[in-house]
Amino acid sequence: MIVIENGTVVTMDDARSVYFGGHVVLDGDRIIAVGEGAYPGDAAMDTAVGAEGIDASGMIVLPGLVDLHFHTAIGKGYSDHLPLWEYLDECWYPLIRNLDAESAYWAAAASYLESVKSGVTTVNDMYRRLPDLARAAVDIGIRAVLSNDVALPEHDLDTLADNKDAHDAVHARGDGRVQVYVGIEWLPLASPGLLRDARALADELGTGIHVHLNESLTEVENSKQRFGRRPTEVAYDAGLLGPDCVAAHCVWLSDTEIALMRETGTHVSHNPSSNAKLGNGIARVRRCSPPASTSGSATTRRNATTAATCSRS
């Protein structure tokens, strides 16, 4: 048993309770008590079972952080000066196309260990070789939601069949701490048909979806040229969006696209550090005008956002 006392306890419960000088008590892998003041348990019994006390005076005690959009890093720091599309073609894709099992495992182990040391206890990781990532997650002890880098076959990344195989192989490993979602790399490497198939697979497996959307202006222009619509509009028409979908970045959303996110309950990870590093801009996380197709109401729309700090490096 571990008894943490005298810290500022940020609970994140429904009431957003904060206890100054509070306590948190851990028994094995479970939190058994949280409250204000000193722990009111039986001190003699606690000592008998070998309770460990931690004085958290001057410290904050809070739940583990969640990195909502994560990429295991095998080439961290490489080609940091390049803009997104050039960086992907010259650095990221060549690296991940040449992954072997051991490289994937050790890259994930190093990335997950760094996360845990930074207070992150859950990662939503889009990468490749998911069974090797799952092995690393179990060994490190982190909670990992894993998805493949699915793209059209000509791009030599992952397929939906790879994603289904990974789900069948490792979903719910580590006493349920490992989950597998369906991943879509991004619209420039996909098609409306692939998005529809991804939604069908996610529904079949009863799992979620992880996708890059509207990350850069070049992505938006690519979608308009290829499909005649913006990326989030294409995803909406394909049925990809929904409360089980995490859309990463979403820097260049139009008013209409924000309304589609709101309508479908899609979760947005806005990734300010990555967007700044790659020069992609600042997501519209506060408010925007209603879509032009609606009435002239003064009502503003907000898109649900959760911060994450990783980049594709």
C-alpha positions in Angstrom: 0.0 0.0 0.0 1.2 3.5 -0.8 -0.2 6.5 1.1 0.3 9.9 -0.6 -0.4 12.9 1.7 -0.2 16.7 2.0 -0.3 17.3 -1.8 -2.8 19.3 -3.9 -5.0 16.5 -5.2 -6.6 17.2 -8.6 -9.2 14.5 -8.9 -10.8 15.2 -12.4 -14.0 13.7 -10.9 -17.4 14.9 -12.1 -17.4 17.8 -9.7 -13.7 18.6 -10.6 -12.9 18.4 -6.9 -9.5 19.7 -5.7 -8.2 18.8 -2.2 -5.5 21.0 -0.8 -3.4 19.0 1.6 -5.3 15.9 0.5 -4.5 12.2 0.3 -4.4 9.4 -2.3 -4.1 5.8 -1.3 -2.9 3.0 -3.6 -3.3 -0.7 -3.0 -1.5 -2.7 -5.7 -2.8 -1.4 -9.1 -5.9 0.3 -7.6 -6.7 3.7 -6.1 -8.7 2.9 -2.9 -9.1 6.3 -1.3 -9.0 10.0 -2.3 -9.9 12.8 0.0 -9.0 15.9 1.9 -6.7 16.1 4.9 -4.7 13.2 6.2 -5.6 9.6 5.3 -8.1 8.4 8.0 -7.1 4.8 7.7 -5.8 2.5 10.5 -2.2 3.5 10.9 -1.3 0.4 12.8 -2.8 -1.9 10.2 -1.2 0.1 7.4 2.2 -0.3 9.0 1.6 -4.0 9.5 1.0 -4.5 5.8 4.0 -2.5 4.9 2.4 0.8 3.8 4.8 3.3 2.2 4.2 6.9 2.9 4.9 9.7 0.5 4.9 13.4 1.6 3.7 15.4 -1.4 3.9 18.8 0.3 4.3 21.5 -2.4 3.4 19.1 -5.1 0.3 18.3 -7.3 -1.1 14.8 -7.3 -3.2 14.2 -10.5 -4.3 11.4 -12.8 -2.0 10.3 -15.5 -2.0 12.4 -18.7 -3.4 11.2 -22.0 -1.5 11.8 -25.2 -4.4 11.8 -27.7 -2.3 11.7 -30.8 1.1 9.9 -30.6 3.6 8.4 -32.9 6.2 6.0 -31.8 9.5 7.6 -32.8 12.3 5.8 -34.5 13.9 8.9 -36.1 13.3 11.6 -33.5 14.9 14.8 -34.4 15.6 13.8 -38.1 14.9 16.5 -40.7 13.2 18.8 -38.3 13.7 21.7 -40.6 11.4 20.3 -43.4 7.8 21.2 -44.0 5.2 18.4 -43.4 4.8 16.9 -46.9 8.6 17.0 -47.7 9.4 15.6 -44.2 7.0 12.7 -44.7 8.3 11.8 -48.1 12.0 12.2 -47.3 12.1 11.0 -43.7 9.0 9.6 -42.1 7.7 7.2 -44.7 11.1 5.7 -45.6 11.8 5.0 -42.0 8.5 3.3 -41.2 8.5 1.3 -44.5 11.7 -0.3 -43.4 10.7 -1.3 -39.8 11.5 -4.8 -38.6 10.1 -6.3 -35.5 13.0 -5.5 -33.1 13.2 -1.9 -34.3 9.5 -1.4 -33.8 9.7 -2.9 -30.3 12.6 -0.9 -29.1 11.4 2.3 -30.7 8.0 1.9 -28.9 9.7 0.9 -25.6 11.8 4.0 -25.6 8.9 6.2 -26.6 6.5 4.8 -24.0 9.2 4.9 -21.3 9.8 8.6 -22.1 6.0 9.2 -21.9 5.6 7.5 -18.5 8.6 9.5 -17.1 6.7 12.7 -18.3 3.5 11.7 -16.5 1.7 10.3 -19.6 0.0 7.0 -18.8 -2.0 6.6 -22.0 -0.9 7.0 -25.6 -3.1 6.9 -28.7 -0.4 5.6 -31.0 -0.6 5.4 -34.8 2.3 3.4 -36.2 3.1 0.1 -37.7 3.9 -3.5 -36.5 1.2 -3.3 -33.8 2.0 -6.7 -32.2 5.6 -5.4 -31.4 4.2 -2.1 -30.1 1.8 -4.1 -27.9 4.7 -6.2 -26.5 6.5 -3.0 -25.6 3.4 -1.4 -24.0 2.8 -4.5 -21.8 6.5 -4.6 -20.8 6.5 -0.9 -19.9 3.1 -1.0 -18.2 1.5 1.9 -20.2 -2.0 1.9 -21.5 -1.8 2.0 -25.3 -4.5 2.5 -28.0 -2.8 1.4 -31.2 -3.8 1.9 -34.8 -2.1 1.1 -38.1 -0.9 3.5 -40.8 -3.5 2.5 -43.3 -3.2 3.9 -46.8 -4.0 2.9 -50.4 -1.9 -0.1 -51.6 0.4 1.9 -53.9 1.8 3.8 -50.9 3.3 0.7 -49.3 2.2 1.3 -45.8 -0.5 -0.8 -44.0 -3.9 -2.2 -45.2 -7.2 -2.7 -43.4 -6.4 -6.4 -43.4 -3.2 -5.6 -41.4 -5.3 -3.6 -39.0 -7.8 -6.4 -38.5 -5.0 -8.9 -38.0 -3.5 -6.7 -35.4 -6.8 -6.3 -33.6 -7.3 -10.1 -33.6 -3.8 -10.6 -32.3 -3.4 -8.1 -29.5 -6.6 -6.2 -28.7 -7.2 -6.4 -24.9 -3.6 -7.6 -24.1 -2.1 -6.5 -20.8 -5.3 -7.0 -18.8 -7.1 -4.8 -21.3 -4.6 -1.9 -21.3 -3.8 -2.5 -25.0 -6.6 -1.6 -27.4 -6.5 -1.6 -31.2 -8.3 1.1 -33.3 -8.6 1.4 -37.1 -6.1 3.9 -38.4 -6.1 6.0 -41.6 -2.9 7.9 -42.4 -4.5 10.9 -44.1 -6.6 11.8 -47.1 -3.7 12.3 -49.6 -2.9 8.6 -49.3 -6.6 7.5 -49.1 -9.9 7.6 -51.0 -13.5 7.9 -50.0 -13.9 4.1 -50.6 -11.0 3.4 -48.2 -12.7 5.6 -45.6 -16.0 3.8 -46.0 -14.2 0.5 -45.6 -12.4 1.7 -42.5 -15.7 2.7 -40.9 -17.2 -0.7 -41.8 -14.2 -2.5 -40.2 -14.4 -0.4 -37.1 -18.1 -1.2 -36.7 -17.5 -4.8 -37.3 -14.7 -5.0 -34.7 -16.6 -2.7 -32.2 -13.6 -0.4 -32.0 -12.6 3.2 -32.7 -10.9 5.2 -35.5 -7.8 7.3 -35.5 -7.1 9.6 -38.5 -5.2 12.7 -39.5 -7.5 15.4 -40.9 -7.0 19.0 -42.2 -3.4 19.1 -40.9 -2.0 21.4 -43.5 -3.2 23.7 -46.3 -1.6 21.4 -48.9 -3.7 18.5 -47.6 -6.8 20.6 -48.0 -5.9 21.6 -51.5 -5.1 18.0 -52.4 -8.5 16.9 -51.3 -10.3 19.7 -53.2 -8.4 18.8 -56.4 -8.9 15.0 -56.0 -12.4 14.8 -54.6 -13.9 18.3 -55.0 -14.4 18.7 -51.3 -12.4 19.5 -48.2 -11.0 16.6 -46.1 -13.5 16.6 -43.3 -16.4 16.9 -45.8 -15.0 13.7 -47.5 -14.7 11.9 -44.2 -18.2 12.9 -43.2 -19.7 11.8 -46.5 -17.9 8.4 -46.1 -19.4 8.0 -42.6 -15.9 8.0 -41.0 -16.7 10.6 -38.3 -18.4 9.9 -35.0 -17.9 9.8 -31.2 -15.6 6.8 -31.6 -13.3 8.8 -34.0 -10.2 10.8 -33.0 -9.3 13.3 -35.7 -5.7 14.6 -35.3 -4.6 18.3 -36.0 -7.7 19.8 -37.7 -5.9 23.1 -38.1 -7.6 24.2 -41.3 -11.3 23.4 -40.6 -13.9 25.6 -42.4 -17.0 26.7 -40.5 -18.9 23.9 -42.2 -16.4 21.3 -41.2 -16.5 22.4 -37.6 -20.3 22.0 -37.7 -19.8 18.5 -39.1 -17.4 17.7 -36.2 -20.0 19.0 -33.8 -22.9 17.1 -35.4 -21.1 13.8 -35.3 -19.5 14.2 -31.9 -16.0 13.6 -33.4 -13.1 14.1 -31.0 -10.3 16.5 -32.1 -6.7 16.3 -31.0 -5.3 19.7 -31.9 -1.5 19.1 -31.2 -0.2 22.6 -30.8 3.5 21.6 -30.5 3.4 19.6 -33.7 1.5 22.2 -35.6 4.1 24.9 -34.5 7.1 22.7 -35.3 5.8 21.9 -38.8 4.6 25.5 -39.4 1.1 24.3 -40.1 -0.7 27.0 -38.2 -3.0 27.2 -35.2 -6.2 25.2 -34.8 -9.4 27.1 -34.3 -10.0 25.8 -30.8 -12.0 28.6 -29.3 -14.9 29.6 -31.6 -16.0 30.3 -35.2 -19.0 31.6 -37.1 -21.8 29.2 -38.0 -21.7 27.6 -41.5 -22.8 29.9 -44.4 -25.7 27.5 -45.1 -27.3 28.1 -41.7 -29.4 31.1 -40.6 -27.8 34.3 -39.5 -27.8 33.3 -35.8 -25.2 34.8 -33.5 -24.7 31.4 -32.0 -21.1 30.4 -32.1 -19.8 26.8 -32.5 -17.1 25.2 -30.5 -15.2 22.1 -31.6 -14.2 19.6 -28.9 -10.5 19.7 -28.5 -8.0 17.8 -26.4 -4.3 18.9 -26.4 -1.6 16.5 -27.4 2.1 17.4 -27.8 3.7 14.9 -30.1 4.7 15.4 -33.7 5.6 13.1 -36.5 9.2 12.7 -35.3 
